[in-house]
Amino acid sequence: MHREGRGGEGEDQRRVQRWSVCWHFHSAVLWQDLPAMRVVQVGGRYLAGREQRLWTGLAGVLLAPVVMAVTGNTVLALATAVGAIAVAPELARRLRNTRNGRLGERIVTDALRRLSDDYCLVNDVTLGARRGNVDHVLIGPCGVVAIETKRLAGHIRCHGDTWWAKGYRRNSISKQVNAGATAVRYSLMERHPELRDSALRWVESIIVFTHPLCRLEVDRPKATVVRFSELLQVVLALAERKRVSPAIAEKLARSLVSAGGK
């Protein structure tokens, strides 16, 4: 079980410093000579579209009272102003979370670029409305890995499939990533049934927390849970199995991209 104490502000600052020093050491020394991993799909479309819709909605909510006032409809202007006061904070909260999510996804992509070109990365995998969205799918010697990125600060607690953030229960992150991994596996098996018992026998699930001030307390999670600074070590440990060759990795990655385009 991964467990951390709460600590104070000074401890938070020291944690940020240790995270930064550790990351820059890995950047400069451990992976500097490796050829670049192949990013088959850059991604970002899912959250970018969501962010655009939230900006549009927020702008509409804030401008509606002004438009009503300009047209001389004072009663309707007051009514829309009251509605804006009620709705705008929630839209702003969702917009902030979406922007944080995009930042977390970029951080993970940049980290995984330090893998060799034996690996292929497909970002922002969409397999239809019923199958949802997967932040990243990494394919290579590590096998097929579905990665869910979360940029949350504060105390994050997990027991099995149950999750809490800052003392409040939230939707299960492990159920989300495992559902994504299952969708990826079945989508690829439809196109490559010959790999059902080899490369596609299992799809790994990893949850990555990218905020340096998150404090993880994890008890028997239903997926692998890591900090951003630990992700590469976990991937390299999985790669010891040598489950997928570079040629197969690229074929599977291309299939995911084409599946998402339909």
Residue pairs with C-beta under 8 A, 6 or more apart in sequence:
1 217
1 218
1 219
1 220
2 216
2 217
2 218
2 225
3 216
3 217
3 218
4 215
4 216
4 217
5 215
6 155
6 215
7 15
7 215
12 213
15 212
15 213
16 212
16 213
19 212
19 227
19 229
20 212
22 229
23 228
23 229
26 114
26 229
26 232
27 114
30 114
30 232
31 114
31 115
31 232
34 114
34 115
34 116
35 116
35 117
36 113
36 117
37 112
37 113
37 114
37 115
37 116
37 117
37 119
37 120
37 121
37 140
38 117
38 119
38 120
38 121
38 250
38 253
39 109
39 113
39 120
39 121
39 123
40 120
40 121
40 122
40 250
40 253
40 254
40 256
40 257
41 121
41 122
41 123
41 124
41 125
41 253
41 256
41 257
41 260
42 109
42 123
42 124
43 105
43 109
43 122
43 123
43 124
43 125
43 135
43 136
44 102
44 105
44 106
44 123
44 124
45 124
45 126
46 124
46 126
46 133
47 98
47 101
47 102
47 105
47 124
48 102
50 98
51 95
51 98
51 99
51 102
54 91
54 94
54 95
54 98
55 95
57 91
58 88
58 91
58 92
58 95
61 83
61 84
61 87
61 88
61 91
62 84
62 88
64 80
64 83
64 84
65 77
65 78
65 80
65 81
65 84
66 77
68 74
68 76
68 77
68 80
69 77
100 151
101 149
101 150
101 151
103 151
103 210
104 149
104 150
104 151
104 208
104 210
104 211
105 123
105 124
105 135
105 136
105 149
107 149
107 151
107 210
107 228
108 135
108 136
108 147
108 149
108 208
108 210
108 228
108 231
109 121
109 123
109 136
111 228
111 231
111 232
112 119
112 121
112 136
112 138
112 231
112 232
112 235
113 121
114 232
115 138
115 140
115 232
115 235
117 246
118 140
118 141
118 246
118 249
119 138
119 139
119 140
119 141
119 142
119 249
120 138
120 139
120 140
120 249
120 250
120 252
120 253
121 136
121 137
121 138
121 139
121 253
122 136
122 137
122 139
122 253
122 256
122 257
123 135
123 136
124 133
124 134
124 135
124 260
125 133
125 134
125 135
125 136
125 137
125 180
125 184
125 256
125 260
126 132
126 133
126 134
126 260
127 134
127 183
127 184
127 187
127 259
127 260
128 262
131 180
131 183
131 187
132 176
132 179
132 180
132 183
133 180
134 146
134 147
134 148
134 177
134 180
134 181
134 183
134 184
135 147
135 148
135 149
136 146
136 147
136 149
137 144
137 145
137 146
137 147
137 184
137 253
137 256
138 144
138 145
138 147
138 235
139 145
139 244
139 249
139 252
139 253
140 239
140 244
140 246
140 249
141 238
141 239
141 240
141 241
141 242
141 243
141 244
142 204
142 235
142 236
142 238
142 239
142 241
142 243
142 244
143 199
143 202
143 203
143 204
143 238
143 241
143 243
143 244
144 184
144 185
144 188
144 199
144 200
144 202
144 203
144 204
144 244
144 252
145 203
145 204
145 205
145 206
145 235
145 238
146 177
146 180
146 181
146 184
146 203
146 204
146 205
146 206
147 177
147 206
147 207
147 208
147 231
148 173
148 176
148 177
148 180
148 205
148 206
148 207
148 208
148 223
149 208
149 210
150 173
150 207
150 208
150 209
150 210
151 209
151 210
151 211
152 165
152 209
152 211
152 214
153 211
153 213
153 214
154 165
154 166
154 213
154 214
154 215
155 164
155 165
155 166
155 167
155 215
155 217
156 163
156 164
156 165
156 209
156 214
156 215
156 216
156 217
157 163
157 164
157 165
157 216
157 217
157 218
158 164
158 173
158 174
158 216
158 217
158 218
158 219
158 221
158 225
159 219
159 220
160 174
160 219
160 220
160 221
160 222
161 172
161 174
161 175
161 222
162 169
162 172
163 169
163 170
163 171
163 172
163 173
163 174
164 170
173 207
173 223
174 205
174 207
174 221
174 222
174 223
174 225
175 222
177 205
177 206
177 207
177 223
178 205
178 222
178 223
180 205
181 203
181 204
181 205
182 203
184 203
184 256
185 200
185 202
185 203
187 255
187 256
187 259
188 195
188 200
188 252
188 255
188 256
189 195
189 196
189 200
191 255
191 259
192 199
192 200
192 251
192 252
192 255
195 248
195 252
198 243
199 243
199 244
199 248
199 252
200 252
204 224
204 238
205 223
205 224
206 223
206 224
206 225
206 226
206 231
206 234
207 221
207 223
207 224
207 225
207 226
208 226
208 227
208 228
208 231
209 216
209 225
209 226
209 227
209 228
210 228
212 228
214 227
216 225
216 227
218 225
224 234
226 234
244 252
